[in-house]
Amino acid sequence: MSERTAAERVALARHPQRPNITDYISGLFTDFFEQKGDRLCREDPAILGGIARYHGRPVTVIGTRKGKTAEESLRCNFGMPSPEGYRKALRLMKQAEKFRRPVITFIDTSGAYPGLEAEARGQGEAIARNLFEMSRLTVPVIAVITGEGNSGGALALGVADRVLMMENAVYAILSPEGFASILWRDASRHEAACELMKLTAKDLLAQGVIDDIIPEPDGGAHEAPSLAIREVDRAVSRHLAALQKENWLAPARYKKFRKMGAPAKEDP
């Protein structure tokens, strides 16, 4: 793994030409069929999901979508989902449970949309419901953090049996700018915040928050997208094969997340 500062990895995670959910769907899956709407209110383009085949096997694919052009980014609300997006994702995950399809999620979001209208329509409840329901799924669940993974907006798709992370991705409770604003009342100190937050893949693997790091081409995934997608394919394929041999996935997933942050027990 190349040596970069945490702030440099944040910059790479946010690169506008970094491969996104549509790139991964076209590069990894066949026969993708998009499913829209939460069946309650409306369609949220900030989350893309549907059914597809992965190496011939039916799977459910869900991911946050930032967009690459200005027009697409506006339509997708810059990858900040509303409650309807999370409810759509939950609908697809429940469908996957019914038909025994593995769930593969791709996470790249600065966070859930914090607008007043989103809160009025139940943003907090929608995220909490996803956390609860994902923890109980009995099918294999793999989450791949491909860029930014901030706050509950990311965790709502991240309660997985295996959490994989691109080498230059970041995963944190909020953005470094938000962290600096709260801690020092100065968003300009975001580079110092990056170091304190321990948000890089190397830091999080050491803490047991993620399960594997996916290597990227020199210079970042945007420099050679096809190579980056090939590395994601290798990692997802390997972990999915291992999960298919395991029983009692839901209890193991519950224990995995419950022990995060808990102090290690000393030997008597």
N, C-alpha and C positions, 0 to 999 in steps of 0.2 A: 504494500500500500504506500503510495507516494506521500511524502511529508508536506502537509499544507496546514496553515493556521485554520482555526475554526471559522473565522470570518471569511477566509477565502473559500471554504467549503460552502458556506451560506450563499456566497455570490454565485458559485457554480450550480448549487441547487435551484437558484432562481433564474438561471440563464433562459432567456425566452425561446431558444431553439433546442432546448433539452427535449429528448423524446417524451411524448405525453401518452395518455391513455389510448388515443386513436392509433398512434404508432405501434404500441404494444399489441393492440388487438389485431391490427393488420399483419404484424410480424410474427405473432405467436399462435394465433387461432385461425380456424377455418369455420365457414358456415355461421358467422356471427349474425344473430338476429336481435336487434335492439328492441327493448321493451320500455315503454314510456309511461309516465304518470304514476301518481300514488294512490289512485282510486278514491281520493278524498277531496282534493282541491285542484291541483294542476301539475303540469310537467315542469321539472327543474333541470335545465340543460347542464348545470354545474356537476351533476352526477350522470355518468353514462353507464348503462348496464344492459345485460341481456344474456342469452344462452349462446354457446359456441361449442366447437370441438377442439380439444387440446390433445394432439397426437392421437386423434381418433376417438377420444373419450368425451362424452358430453360433460360440460362444466358450466357454471354460472360465473360470469365476469362482471365486476363492478369497479368503477374508478371515478375519482374526482377529475374534472376536466377544466383546465384553466383557459385553453385556447391559445393560439399562436399569433393570429392577426388581431388588429385592434377591434375589428367588427366581431370576430368570434369571442374574444375576451369579454367584450361588453355583453354579448348574448349569454355567456356562461358565468357572468358576474365575477370574472377573474378567479374562478375556481372556489368561490365561497358559497357552499350550498345553503339552501333554505330548508325549513322543516320538510317540505315536500320531497326534496332530494333524498333525505335520510329515510323517509317513509317509503319511497320507491325502492331504495336499496334493501330495506327490511322486507318488503313484499317479495323481491327477487330471492332473498335468502330463505324465506319461508317456502317459496316454491322449490328451491334447490333441495331443501330438507325433505319435502314431500316426494320428490322424484329421485332422491339419493344422488344428487350431483355435487361434486366438490365445489367449493366457493373460492375464487381467486380475486383478491381486491388489489387495486393499485392506488396508492395514496400520494397526492401532490396538491396540497392546499395550505394557504396561509391561515386558515381557520374557518369556522362556520360564519355565515353572514350575521353580523351583530345588529342589523337594523331593527328599528322599532316594530315594523310589520312582521318580521320573522319571529321576534319574541312574542308578539300578540298571537301568532298562529302556532306557538308551542315549540320553539326551537330547542329549549332545554329538555323538554319531555321527549322530543323525537330522538335526540342524541342519547339520553338515558335509556330509552326503550331499546335502541340498537345495542347498547352495551349489554343490557340484560339478555336480550334474545340471542345475540351472537354467542354469549357465554354458554348457551344451552344447546347449540346446534350439535347434532351427532354425526354430521358429515365433515370431511376434512376441510379446514379453512386455512388458506395461506394469504398473508398480507405482504405486499411489496411496497416499500416506501421508495419512490422513484425521485422525488425532489424535496419539497418542504413537507413536513408532517407536523403541523402546529395545532395544539390545543385539542379540545374535544371534537373539533371538526375533523381531525385526523383519526382520533381514537374510535370514533363511531364506525369506522371501517377496519379497525386494527385489532379487534379482539380475536386473535387467530391462534391456531395450533403452532404455526411457524411464522414469525415476523422477520422478513428479510429486508435488507436495506442496501441501497446502492452506495458505493464507496463515498461519493460526494453528496449524498442526501443528508438531511438533518431532521431531527425528531425531538420536539420539545413542548413544554406546557404553553408557550406563547412565543411570539417573535422576539428576537433580540432587542429590537427597538422598543417594544412594549415592556420588556423586562427592565431595560435601562430607564425607561420613563418612570416605572414604579419604584425601582430601587434607589435611583439617584436623581429622579426628576429631570433627566437629561437624556433624550433619545440619541444625541450625538455620540454617546458613549457605548453604542451598540457593539463595537468590536470587543471591548472589554467584557461586555455581557456574554458574547459568544463563548469566550473561554470559561467563564464561570458556570454557564448553563450545562456544560458537558453534553452537547447535543449532536456530536459527530457519531458516525457509525462505530468507530473504534472505542469511544467512551461508552457507548450504550451496550456494545457486546461485552465489555468488561464488567458492566453492572448487571448483566443478565436480562436487560430489557428487550434485546433483539436476539435472534438465533443464528444469523449468518450475515456476512457482508459479501455483496456482489461486486466484483472488481469492475472498474471502468477503464476505457481507453485513456491514454495520456492526454491531459488537457480537458477531460470531462466527457460525459456521454454524448454531448452534442457534436463532438469532433468526429465521431464514428458511430452513428446511431445503430447501424446494422450489427456492429460488433457488440455494442452494449446490450442490444436486444438478445443476441445469441447467448451472452453470459446470463441474462435473466432466465432464458429458456433452460439452460443447464441447471441453474439453482432450483427453479420451480419444479422441474421434472424430477430432480433428485429427492427433494423434500416430499413431493406428492407421493412418490413411490414408497417412501418410508412410512408415511402416514396411512397409506392403504393397508399396511400390514399390522397397524395398531388397533386395539380395541379400547373401548371406554374413553373416547376422545374428549367428551364434554367434561368429565371429572378431572382429567389430566390438564385440560385447558384452564379450568377453574383454579386448580392448585398452582399452575404456572403464574397466573396473574396475582393470586393472593400472596405469594411469597415475595413479590417484587417490593423492595424497600424495607423488608423485614430484617432486623438484625440477625446475624448468624448465631446459631446456638453453640455455646461452648461445650466441649466434651467434659463430662463429669470427671 
